[in-house]
Amino acid sequence: MNSATTEKIIIGGLRFSAEQVQVTLPGSSDDCRAFAGVLAELAQEKINLPFCCLHTVKTGIGTICMSRADLERFTTIAGALTPPGILMEVLPSAGSVTLFPHQSRLKMLGALLEIFAVNKLPLHSVCSSLSALVVNTDYRLLDRAARDLQTVFQLPENHAPFRLKTRCEKTAHETVDDGHSSVMDTAAVYWEPLIKIYGSSIKKELLLTTAHVAESGLAHLGQQLQAAGGGRGTFEMALMQRLDRNSYKFGLLYETSRAETYRTVFSMGCSSVIEHRNAELLYFHGPHFHDRYGVVSAALNVLRNTAHELLAVGCCGTSIYLITPEKNAQQSAEALEKIFIVPKLS
């Protein structure tokens, strides 16, 4: 493995989620609208989504994660959520591994993919946020994933436990305790009609490359990403979702000026490149989006109702990433001013 022959990649932390359910909704005739409708129904049921991503280029695919404790309520409404002709895939026991900070390094993303491929760890989905990389795998394999990751990634001394004992208090619901360690992390899941945020940013002159990746080629893609730009390649957002048991849909957002440099990555690391799209990035910074149900649903519904096109969406941790076609991010930001407010300092 290439990563093992170099110095370890220093990161700030690694953390596990509690047990989750991952749901995948592949393709529809109107991917953003269909996906927004699903999220709206889940918000009505007060089901929180700590992980959510959508990729609409060519074949659309959406992925969400929710607490295992919400599986029964989700199951009762799942039939009504599924758009006509769409088969929903449900993984009842998934877990997230979060690595941070990624510092926009393709080397870190590539190493993550290579480790999962070489060690034959199931990779269900990947999405990046402002500072973190989140990968979903089987919940029972989280400890093994951490051991494999530490062969390449170096953690700080006295790192906090990977798996925290979580007490999750939901409005009108009982306290849930997963009982996995002696360290307590309390998350109060809540909702608010006007969503307070720290701020928002727009980045322009970006390119979104969408490609198919065979599972058998995942390690090679990881190596190509690590080598991009002489090992100094950077990205703005990455997402990967499983298309079927043998392949993935991969999306990478990066500066347009790097297109020529990254050409080899896609020609050698991917089964096929579907499309390159000029794009812009609009993102919102927390606090605690993953603790507030309905946040990404509210954003998508506003944009759906105002006919704003989205190429991709990512929400994990405390950031919401919205990838729009070129020259669309500012209009989308203005539309979202109806629901997002930035607290004023006194």
Contacts in CASP RR format, 6 or more apart in sequence:
PFRMAT RR
TARGET T0000
AUTHOR 0000-0000-0000
METHOD contacts of the structure
MODEL  1
MNSATTEKIIIGGLRFSAEQVQVTLPGSSDDCRAFAGVLAELAQEKINLP
FCCLHTVKTGIGTICMSRADLERFTTIAGALTPPGILMEVLPSAGSVTLF
PHQSRLKMLGALLEIFAVNKLPLHSVCSSLSALVVNTDYRLLDRAARDLQ
TVFQLPENHAPFRLKTRCEKTAHETVDDGHSSVMDTAAVYWEPLIKIYGS
SIKKELLLTTAHVAESGLAHLGQQLQAAGGGRGTFEMALMQRLDRNSYKF
GLLYETSRAETYRTVFSMGCSSVIEHRNAELLYFHGPHFHDRYGVVSAAL
NVLRNTAHELLAVGCCGTSIYLITPEKNAQQSAEALEKIFIVPKLS
1 114 0 8 1.000
1 115 0 8 1.000
1 118 0 8 1.000
1 152 0 8 1.000
1 219 0 8 1.000
2 114 0 8 1.000
2 223 0 8 1.000
2 226 0 8 1.000
3 9 0 8 1.000
3 111 0 8 1.000
3 114 0 8 1.000
3 115 0 8 1.000
3 151 0 8 1.000
3 152 0 8 1.000
3 226 0 8 1.000
4 151 0 8 1.000
4 152 0 8 1.000
8 152 0 8 1.000
8 153 0 8 1.000
8 154 0 8 1.000
9 105 0 8 1.000
9 107 0 8 1.000
9 108 0 8 1.000
9 111 0 8 1.000
9 152 0 8 1.000
9 153 0 8 1.000
9 154 0 8 1.000
10 153 0 8 1.000
10 154 0 8 1.000
11 99 0 8 1.000
11 100 0 8 1.000
11 101 0 8 1.000
11 102 0 8 1.000
11 108 0 8 1.000
11 153 0 8 1.000
11 154 0 8 1.000
11 155 0 8 1.000
12 100 0 8 1.000
12 101 0 8 1.000
12 155 0 8 1.000
12 156 0 8 1.000
13 99 0 8 1.000
13 100 0 8 1.000
13 155 0 8 1.000
13 156 0 8 1.000
13 159 0 8 1.000
14 97 0 8 1.000
14 98 0 8 1.000
14 99 0 8 1.000
14 100 0 8 1.000
14 146 0 8 1.000
14 149 0 8 1.000
14 150 0 8 1.000
14 153 0 8 1.000
14 155 0 8 1.000
14 159 0 8 1.000
14 162 0 8 1.000
15 97 0 8 1.000
15 98 0 8 1.000
15 100 0 8 1.000
15 160 0 8 1.000
15 162 0 8 1.000
15 164 0 8 1.000
16 95 0 8 1.000
16 96 0 8 1.000
16 97 0 8 1.000
16 98 0 8 1.000
16 142 0 8 1.000
16 146 0 8 1.000
16 162 0 8 1.000
16 163 0 8 1.000
16 164 0 8 1.000
17 50 0 8 1.000
17 65 0 8 1.000
17 95 0 8 1.000
17 96 0 8 1.000
17 97 0 8 1.000
17 98 0 8 1.000
18 67 0 8 1.000
18 68 0 8 1.000
18 95 0 8 1.000
18 166 0 8 1.000
18 168 0 8 1.000
18 178 0 8 1.000
18 180 0 8 1.000
19 67 0 8 1.000
19 68 0 8 1.000
19 93 0 8 1.000
19 94 0 8 1.000
19 95 0 8 1.000
19 139 0 8 1.000
19 178 0 8 1.000
20 50 0 8 1.000
20 51 0 8 1.000
20 65 0 8 1.000
20 66 0 8 1.000
20 67 0 8 1.000
20 68 0 8 1.000
20 94 0 8 1.000
20 95 0 8 1.000
20 96 0 8 1.000
20 136 0 8 1.000
20 139 0 8 1.000
21 65 0 8 1.000
21 66 0 8 1.000
21 67 0 8 1.000
21 68 0 8 1.000
21 70 0 8 1.000
21 71 0 8 1.000
21 74 0 8 1.000
21 90 0 8 1.000
21 91 0 8 1.000
21 92 0 8 1.000
21 93 0 8 1.000
21 94 0 8 1.000
22 51 0 8 1.000
22 63 0 8 1.000
22 64 0 8 1.000
22 65 0 8 1.000
22 90 0 8 1.000
22 91 0 8 1.000
22 94 0 8 1.000
22 95 0 8 1.000
22 124 0 8 1.000
22 125 0 8 1.000
22 136 0 8 1.000
23 63 0 8 1.000
23 64 0 8 1.000
23 65 0 8 1.000
23 66 0 8 1.000
23 74 0 8 1.000
23 88 0 8 1.000
23 89 0 8 1.000
23 90 0 8 1.000
23 91 0 8 1.000
24 61 0 8 1.000
24 62 0 8 1.000
24 63 0 8 1.000
24 88 0 8 1.000
24 89 0 8 1.000
24 91 0 8 1.000
24 125 0 8 1.000
24 241 0 8 1.000
24 242 0 8 1.000
25 34 0 8 1.000
25 35 0 8 1.000
25 38 0 8 1.000
25 61 0 8 1.000
25 62 0 8 1.000
25 63 0 8 1.000
25 82 0 8 1.000
25 83 0 8 1.000
25 86 0 8 1.000
25 88 0 8 1.000
25 89 0 8 1.000
26 59 0 8 1.000
26 60 0 8 1.000
26 61 0 8 1.000
26 62 0 8 1.000
26 86 0 8 1.000
26 87 0 8 1.000
26 89 0 8 1.000
26 243 0 8 1.000
27 59 0 8 1.000
27 60 0 8 1.000
27 61 0 8 1.000
27 86 0 8 1.000
28 34 0 8 1.000
28 35 0 8 1.000
28 60 0 8 1.000
28 83 0 8 1.000
28 86 0 8 1.000
31 54 0 8 1.000
31 56 0 8 1.000
31 60 0 8 1.000
31 61 0 8 1.000
31 62 0 8 1.000
32 54 0 8 1.000
32 56 0 8 1.000
32 300 0 8 1.000
32 303 0 8 1.000
32 304 0 8 1.000
32 309 0 8 1.000
32 310 0 8 1.000
33 304 0 8 1.000
34 83 0 8 1.000
34 86 0 8 1.000
35 54 0 8 1.000
35 62 0 8 1.000
35 300 0 8 1.000
35 313 0 8 1.000
36 297 0 8 1.000
36 300 0 8 1.000
36 301 0 8 1.000
36 303 0 8 1.000
36 304 0 8 1.000
37 81 0 8 1.000
37 297 0 8 1.000
37 301 0 8 1.000
37 304 0 8 1.000
38 64 0 8 1.000
38 81 0 8 1.000
38 83 0 8 1.000
39 49 0 8 1.000
39 52 0 8 1.000
39 64 0 8 1.000
39 294 0 8 1.000
39 296 0 8 1.000
39 297 0 8 1.000
39 300 0 8 1.000
39 301 0 8 1.000
40 297 0 8 1.000
40 301 0 8 1.000
41 77 0 8 1.000
41 80 0 8 1.000
41 81 0 8 1.000
42 49 0 8 1.000
42 64 0 8 1.000
42 66 0 8 1.000
42 74 0 8 1.000
42 81 0 8 1.000
42 293 0 8 1.000
42 294 0 8 1.000
42 297 0 8 1.000
43 191 0 8 1.000
43 293 0 8 1.000
43 294 0 8 1.000
43 297 0 8 1.000
43 298 0 8 1.000
45 73 0 8 1.000
45 74 0 8 1.000
45 77 0 8 1.000
46 170 0 8 1.000
46 171 0 8 1.000
46 172 0 8 1.000
46 173 0 8 1.000
46 189 0 8 1.000
46 191 0 8 1.000
46 293 0 8 1.000
47 66 0 8 1.000
47 70 0 8 1.000
47 73 0 8 1.000
47 74 0 8 1.000
47 293 0 8 1.000
48 66 0 8 1.000
48 67 0 8 1.000
48 70 0 8 1.000
48 170 0 8 1.000
48 189 0 8 1.000
48 290 0 8 1.000
48 291 0 8 1.000
48 292 0 8 1.000
48 293 0 8 1.000
48 294 0 8 1.000
49 64 0 8 1.000
49 65 0 8 1.000
49 66 0 8 1.000
49 293 0 8 1.000
49 294 0 8 1.000
49 296 0 8 1.000
49 315 0 8 1.000
50 65 0 8 1.000
50 66 0 8 1.000
50 67 0 8 1.000
50 96 0 8 1.000
50 290 0 8 1.000
50 316 0 8 1.000
50 317 0 8 1.000
51 63 0 8 1.000
51 64 0 8 1.000
51 65 0 8 1.000
51 96 0 8 1.000
51 125 0 8 1.000
51 127 0 8 1.000
51 134 0 8 1.000
51 136 0 8 1.000
51 290 0 8 1.000
51 315 0 8 1.000
51 316 0 8 1.000
52 63 0 8 1.000
52 64 0 8 1.000
52 65 0 8 1.000
52 296 0 8 1.000
52 313 0 8 1.000
52 314 0 8 1.000
52 315 0 8 1.000
52 316 0 8 1.000
53 62 0 8 1.000
53 63 0 8 1.000
53 125 0 8 1.000
53 127 0 8 1.000
53 239 0 8 1.000
53 241 0 8 1.000
53 312 0 8 1.000
53 313 0 8 1.000
53 314 0 8 1.000
53 315 0 8 1.000
53 316 0 8 1.000
54 60 0 8 1.000
54 61 0 8 1.000
54 62 0 8 1.000
54 63 0 8 1.000
54 310 0 8 1.000
54 312 0 8 1.000
54 313 0 8 1.000
54 314 0 8 1.000
55 61 0 8 1.000
55 62 0 8 1.000
55 210 0 8 1.000
55 239 0 8 1.000
55 241 0 8 1.000
55 249 0 8 1.000
55 251 0 8 1.000
55 311 0 8 1.000
55 312 0 8 1.000
56 310 0 8 1.000
56 311 0 8 1.000
56 312 0 8 1.000
57 208 0 8 1.000
57 210 0 8 1.000
57 274 0 8 1.000
57 275 0 8 1.000
57 277 0 8 1.000
57 311 0 8 1.000
57 312 0 8 1.000
58 210 0 8 1.000
58 274 0 8 1.000
58 275 0 8 1.000
59 243 0 8 1.000
59 249 0 8 1.000
60 249 0 8 1.000
61 241 0 8 1.000
61 243 0 8 1.000
61 249 0 8 1.000
62 241 0 8 1.000
63 124 0 8 1.000
63 125 0 8 1.000
63 127 0 8 1.000
63 136 0 8 1.000
63 241 0 8 1.000
65 94 0 8 1.000
65 95 0 8 1.000
65 96 0 8 1.000
65 136 0 8 1.000
66 74 0 8 1.000
67 168 0 8 1.000
67 176 0 8 1.000
68 92 0 8 1.000
68 93 0 8 1.000
69 168 0 8 1.000
69 176 0 8 1.000
71 92 0 8 1.000
78 88 0 8 1.000
78 90 0 8 1.000
79 88 0 8 1.000
81 88 0 8 1.000
82 88 0 8 1.000
91 124 0 8 1.000
93 138 0 8 1.000
93 139 0 8 1.000
93 140 0 8 1.000
94 124 0 8 1.000
94 136 0 8 1.000
94 137 0 8 1.000
94 138 0 8 1.000
94 139 0 8 1.000
95 136 0 8 1.000
95 137 0 8 1.000
95 138 0 8 1.000
95 139 0 8 1.000
95 142 0 8 1.000
96 134 0 8 1.000
96 135 0 8 1.000
96 136 0 8 1.000
96 316 0 8 1.000
97 134 0 8 1.000
97 135 0 8 1.000
97 136 0 8 1.000
97 137 0 8 1.000
97 142 0 8 1.000
97 145 0 8 1.000
97 146 0 8 1.000
97 149 0 8 1.000
98 132 0 8 1.000
98 133 0 8 1.000
98 134 0 8 1.000
98 316 0 8 1.000
98 317 0 8 1.000
99 108 0 8 1.000
99 112 0 8 1.000
99 132 0 8 1.000
99 133 0 8 1.000
99 135 0 8 1.000
99 149 0 8 1.000
99 153 0 8 1.000
100 131 0 8 1.000
100 132 0 8 1.000
100 133 0 8 1.000
101 131 0 8 1.000
101 132 0 8 1.000
102 108 0 8 1.000
102 109 0 8 1.000
102 128 0 8 1.000
102 131 0 8 1.000
102 132 0 8 1.000
102 133 0 8 1.000
103 131 0 8 1.000
104 234 0 8 1.000
104 235 0 8 1.000
104 236 0 8 1.000
105 233 0 8 1.000
105 234 0 8 1.000
106 225 0 8 1.000
106 226 0 8 1.000
106 228 0 8 1.000
106 229 0 8 1.000
106 231 0 8 1.000
106 233 0 8 1.000
106 234 0 8 1.000
106 235 0 8 1.000
107 225 0 8 1.000
107 226 0 8 1.000
107 231 0 8 1.000
107 232 0 8 1.000
107 233 0 8 1.000
108 133 0 8 1.000
108 153 0 8 1.000
109 128 0 8 1.000
109 133 0 8 1.000
109 222 0 8 1.000
109 225 0 8 1.000
109 235 0 8 1.000
109 238 0 8 1.000
110 221 0 8 1.000
110 222 0 8 1.000
110 223 0 8 1.000
110 225 0 8 1.000
110 226 0 8 1.000
111 152 0 8 1.000
111 153 0 8 1.000
111 222 0 8 1.000
111 226 0 8 1.000
112 126 0 8 1.000
112 133 0 8 1.000
112 135 0 8 1.000
112 149 0 8 1.000
113 123 0 8 1.000
113 126 0 8 1.000
113 218 0 8 1.000
113 219 0 8 1.000
113 221 0 8 1.000
113 222 0 8 1.000
113 225 0 8 1.000
113 240 0 8 1.000
114 218 0 8 1.000
114 219 0 8 1.000
114 222 0 8 1.000
114 223 0 8 1.000
114 226 0 8 1.000
115 121 0 8 1.000
115 148 0 8 1.000
115 149 0 8 1.000
115 151 0 8 1.000
115 152 0 8 1.000
116 122 0 8 1.000
116 123 0 8 1.000
116 135 0 8 1.000
116 137 0 8 1.000
116 145 0 8 1.000
116 148 0 8 1.000
116 218 0 8 1.000
117 123 0 8 1.000
117 215 0 8 1.000
117 217 0 8 1.000
117 218 0 8 1.000
117 219 0 8 1.000
117 222 0 8 1.000
118 219 0 8 1.000
119 144 0 8 1.000
119 148 0 8 1.000
121 137 0 8 1.000
121 141 0 8 1.000
121 144 0 8 1.000
121 145 0 8 1.000
121 148 0 8 1.000
122 137 0 8 1.000
122 138 0 8 1.000
122 141 0 8 1.000
123 135 0 8 1.000
123 136 0 8 1.000
123 137 0 8 1.000
123 218 0 8 1.000
123 240 0 8 1.000
123 242 0 8 1.000
123 248 0 8 1.000
124 136 0 8 1.000
124 137 0 8 1.000
124 138 0 8 1.000
124 242 0 8 1.000
125 135 0 8 1.000
125 136 0 8 1.000
125 239 0 8 1.000
125 240 0 8 1.000
125 241 0 8 1.000
125 242 0 8 1.000
126 133 0 8 1.000
126 134 0 8 1.000
126 135 0 8 1.000
126 136 0 8 1.000
126 238 0 8 1.000
126 239 0 8 1.000
126 240 0 8 1.000
127 134 0 8 1.000
127 238 0 8 1.000
127 239 0 8 1.000
127 240 0 8 1.000
127 314 0 8 1.000
127 315 0 8 1.000
127 316 0 8 1.000
128 134 0 8 1.000
128 235 0 8 1.000
128 237 0 8 1.000
128 238 0 8 1.000
128 239 0 8 1.000
128 316 0 8 1.000
128 321 0 8 1.000
129 314 0 8 1.000
129 315 0 8 1.000
129 316 0 8 1.000
129 317 0 8 1.000
129 318 0 8 1.000
129 319 0 8 1.000
129 321 0 8 1.000
130 283 0 8 1.000
130 285 0 8 1.000
130 318 0 8 1.000
130 319 0 8 1.000
131 319 0 8 1.000
132 316 0 8 1.000
132 317 0 8 1.000
133 238 0 8 1.000
134 316 0 8 1.000
134 317 0 8 1.000
135 145 0 8 1.000
137 145 0 8 1.000
142 162 0 8 1.000
142 163 0 8 1.000
143 162 0 8 1.000
146 162 0 8 1.000
160 183 0 8 1.000
161 181 0 8 1.000
161 183 0 8 1.000
163 180 0 8 1.000
163 181 0 8 1.000
164 180 0 8 1.000
164 181 0 8 1.000
164 183 0 8 1.000
164 184 0 8 1.000
164 185 0 8 1.000
165 177 0 8 1.000
165 178 0 8 1.000
165 179 0 8 1.000
165 180 0 8 1.000
165 181 0 8 1.000
165 182 0 8 1.000
165 183 0 8 1.000
165 184 0 8 1.000
165 185 0 8 1.000
166 176 0 8 1.000
166 177 0 8 1.000
166 178 0 8 1.000
166 184 0 8 1.000
166 185 0 8 1.000
166 186 0 8 1.000
166 187 0 8 1.000
167 175 0 8 1.000
167 176 0 8 1.000
167 177 0 8 1.000
167 184 0 8 1.000
167 185 0 8 1.000
167 186 0 8 1.000
167 187 0 8 1.000
168 175 0 8 1.000
168 176 0 8 1.000
168 186 0 8 1.000
168 187 0 8 1.000
168 189 0 8 1.000
169 175 0 8 1.000
169 186 0 8 1.000
169 187 0 8 1.000
169 188 0 8 1.000
169 189 0 8 1.000
170 176 0 8 1.000
170 189 0 8 1.000
171 189 0 8 1.000
171 190 0 8 1.000
171 191 0 8 1.000
187 288 0 8 1.000
187 291 0 8 1.000
188 291 0 8 1.000
189 291 0 8 1.000
189 292 0 8 1.000
189 293 0 8 1.000
190 291 0 8 1.000
190 292 0 8 1.000
190 293 0 8 1.000
191 292 0 8 1.000
191 293 0 8 1.000
191 294 0 8 1.000
192 292 0 8 1.000
194 339 0 8 1.000
194 340 0 8 1.000
194 341 0 8 1.000
195 292 0 8 1.000
195 295 0 8 1.000
195 298 0 8 1.000
195 339 0 8 1.000
195 340 0 8 1.000
195 341 0 8 1.000
196 287 0 8 1.000
196 341 0 8 1.000
196 342 0 8 1.000
196 343 0 8 1.000
197 284 0 8 1.000
197 285 0 8 1.000
197 286 0 8 1.000
197 287 0 8 1.000
197 340 0 8 1.000
197 341 0 8 1.000
197 342 0 8 1.000
198 285 0 8 1.000
198 286 0 8 1.000
198 287 0 8 1.000
198 342 0 8 1.000
198 343 0 8 1.000
199 284 0 8 1.000
199 285 0 8 1.000
199 286 0 8 1.000
199 342 0 8 1.000
200 282 0 8 1.000
200 283 0 8 1.000
200 284 0 8 1.000
200 285 0 8 1.000
200 333 0 8 1.000
200 336 0 8 1.000
200 340 0 8 1.000
200 342 0 8 1.000
201 282 0 8 1.000
201 283 0 8 1.000
201 285 0 8 1.000
202 280 0 8 1.000
202 281 0 8 1.000
202 282 0 8 1.000
202 329 0 8 1.000
202 330 0 8 1.000
202 333 0 8 1.000
203 236 0 8 1.000
203 280 0 8 1.000
203 281 0 8 1.000
203 329 0 8 1.000
204 280 0 8 1.000
204 326 0 8 1.000
204 329 0 8 1.000
205 255 0 8 1.000
205 256 0 8 1.000
205 257 0 8 1.000
206 236 0 8 1.000
206 253 0 8 1.000
206 254 0 8 1.000
206 255 0 8 1.000
206 256 0 8 1.000
206 278 0 8 1.000
206 279 0 8 1.000
206 280 0 8 1.000
206 281 0 8 1.000
206 323 0 8 1.000
207 253 0 8 1.000
207 254 0 8 1.000
207 255 0 8 1.000
207 256 0 8 1.000
207 258 0 8 1.000
207 259 0 8 1.000
207 276 0 8 1.000
207 277 0 8 1.000
207 278 0 8 1.000
207 279 0 8 1.000
208 251 0 8 1.000
208 252 0 8 1.000
208 253 0 8 1.000
208 276 0 8 1.000
208 277 0 8 1.000
208 279 0 8 1.000
208 311 0 8 1.000
208 312 0 8 1.000
208 323 0 8 1.000
209 251 0 8 1.000
209 252 0 8 1.000
209 254 0 8 1.000
209 262 0 8 1.000
209 266 0 8 1.000
209 273 0 8 1.000
209 275 0 8 1.000
209 276 0 8 1.000
210 249 0 8 1.000
210 250 0 8 1.000
210 251 0 8 1.000
210 273 0 8 1.000
210 274 0 8 1.000
210 275 0 8 1.000
210 276 0 8 1.000
210 277 0 8 1.000
211 249 0 8 1.000
211 250 0 8 1.000
211 251 0 8 1.000
211 252 0 8 1.000
211 266 0 8 1.000
211 270 0 8 1.000
211 271 0 8 1.000
211 272 0 8 1.000
211 273 0 8 1.000
211 274 0 8 1.000
212 243 0 8 1.000
212 247 0 8 1.000
212 248 0 8 1.000
212 249 0 8 1.000
212 250 0 8 1.000
212 270 0 8 1.000
212 271 0 8 1.000
212 272 0 8 1.000
212 274 0 8 1.000
213 221 0 8 1.000
213 240 0 8 1.000
213 247 0 8 1.000
213 248 0 8 1.000
213 249 0 8 1.000
213 250 0 8 1.000
213 269 0 8 1.000
213 270 0 8 1.000
213 271 0 8 1.000
214 246 0 8 1.000
214 247 0 8 1.000
214 271 0 8 1.000
215 245 0 8 1.000
215 246 0 8 1.000
215 247 0 8 1.000
215 248 0 8 1.000
216 246 0 8 1.000
217 269 0 8 1.000
217 271 0 8 1.000
218 248 0 8 1.000
220 268 0 8 1.000
220 269 0 8 1.000
221 250 0 8 1.000
221 265 0 8 1.000
221 269 0 8 1.000
221 270 0 8 1.000
222 269 0 8 1.000
224 264 0 8 1.000
224 265 0 8 1.000
224 268 0 8 1.000
224 269 0 8 1.000
225 265 0 8 1.000
227 265 0 8 1.000
228 261 0 8 1.000
228 262 0 8 1.000
228 264 0 8 1.000
228 265 0 8 1.000
229 258 0 8 1.000
229 261 0 8 1.000
229 262 0 8 1.000
233 258 0 8 1.000
233 261 0 8 1.000
233 262 0 8 1.000
234 254 0 8 1.000
234 255 0 8 1.000
234 258 0 8 1.000
235 252 0 8 1.000
235 253 0 8 1.000
235 254 0 8 1.000
236 253 0 8 1.000
236 254 0 8 1.000
236 255 0 8 1.000
236 281 0 8 1.000
237 252 0 8 1.000
237 253 0 8 1.000
237 281 0 8 1.000
237 312 0 8 1.000
237 314 0 8 1.000
237 321 0 8 1.000
237 323 0 8 1.000
238 250 0 8 1.000
238 251 0 8 1.000
238 252 0 8 1.000
238 253 0 8 1.000
239 250 0 8 1.000
239 251 0 8 1.000
239 312 0 8 1.000
239 314 0 8 1.000
240 248 0 8 1.000
240 249 0 8 1.000
240 250 0 8 1.000
240 251 0 8 1.000
241 248 0 8 1.000
241 249 0 8 1.000
242 248 0 8 1.000
242 249 0 8 1.000
243 249 0 8 1.000
247 271 0 8 1.000
250 270 0 8 1.000
251 312 0 8 1.000
252 262 0 8 1.000
253 279 0 8 1.000
253 281 0 8 1.000
253 312 0 8 1.000
253 323 0 8 1.000
254 262 0 8 1.000
256 278 0 8 1.000
259 276 0 8 1.000
266 273 0 8 1.000
267 273 0 8 1.000
277 311 0 8 1.000
277 325 0 8 1.000
277 326 0 8 1.000
278 325 0 8 1.000
278 326 0 8 1.000
279 311 0 8 1.000
279 323 0 8 1.000
279 324 0 8 1.000
279 325 0 8 1.000
279 326 0 8 1.000
280 323 0 8 1.000
280 324 0 8 1.000
280 325 0 8 1.000
280 326 0 8 1.000
280 327 0 8 1.000
280 328 0 8 1.000
280 329 0 8 1.000
281 321 0 8 1.000
281 322 0 8 1.000
281 323 0 8 1.000
281 324 0 8 1.000
281 329 0 8 1.000
282 321 0 8 1.000
282 322 0 8 1.000
282 323 0 8 1.000
282 324 0 8 1.000
282 329 0 8 1.000
282 332 0 8 1.000
282 333 0 8 1.000
282 336 0 8 1.000
283 319 0 8 1.000
283 320 0 8 1.000
283 321 0 8 1.000
283 322 0 8 1.000
284 299 0 8 1.000
284 319 0 8 1.000
284 320 0 8 1.000
284 336 0 8 1.000
284 340 0 8 1.000
285 318 0 8 1.000
285 319 0 8 1.000
286 318 0 8 1.000
286 319 0 8 1.000
287 318 0 8 1.000
288 318 0 8 1.000
289 295 0 8 1.000
289 296 0 8 1.000
289 315 0 8 1.000
289 317 0 8 1.000
289 318 0 8 1.000
289 319 0 8 1.000
289 320 0 8 1.000
290 315 0 8 1.000
290 316 0 8 1.000
290 317 0 8 1.000
290 318 0 8 1.000
295 315 0 8 1.000
295 320 0 8 1.000
296 313 0 8 1.000
296 314 0 8 1.000
296 315 0 8 1.000
296 320 0 8 1.000
298 339 0 8 1.000
299 320 0 8 1.000
299 322 0 8 1.000
299 336 0 8 1.000
299 339 0 8 1.000
299 340 0 8 1.000
300 310 0 8 1.000
300 313 0 8 1.000
302 335 0 8 1.000
302 336 0 8 1.000
302 338 0 8 1.000
302 339 0 8 1.000
303 310 0 8 1.000
303 322 0 8 1.000
303 332 0 8 1.000
303 335 0 8 1.000
303 336 0 8 1.000
306 335 0 8 1.000
308 324 0 8 1.000
308 328 0 8 1.000
308 331 0 8 1.000
308 332 0 8 1.000
308 335 0 8 1.000
309 324 0 8 1.000
309 325 0 8 1.000
309 328 0 8 1.000
310 322 0 8 1.000
310 323 0 8 1.000
310 324 0 8 1.000
310 332 0 8 1.000
311 323 0 8 1.000
311 324 0 8 1.000
311 325 0 8 1.000
312 321 0 8 1.000
312 323 0 8 1.000
313 320 0 8 1.000
313 321 0 8 1.000
313 322 0 8 1.000
313 323 0 8 1.000
314 320 0 8 1.000
314 321 0 8 1.000
314 322 0 8 1.000
315 321 0 8 1.000
322 329 0 8 1.000
322 332 0 8 1.000
324 332 0 8 1.000
END
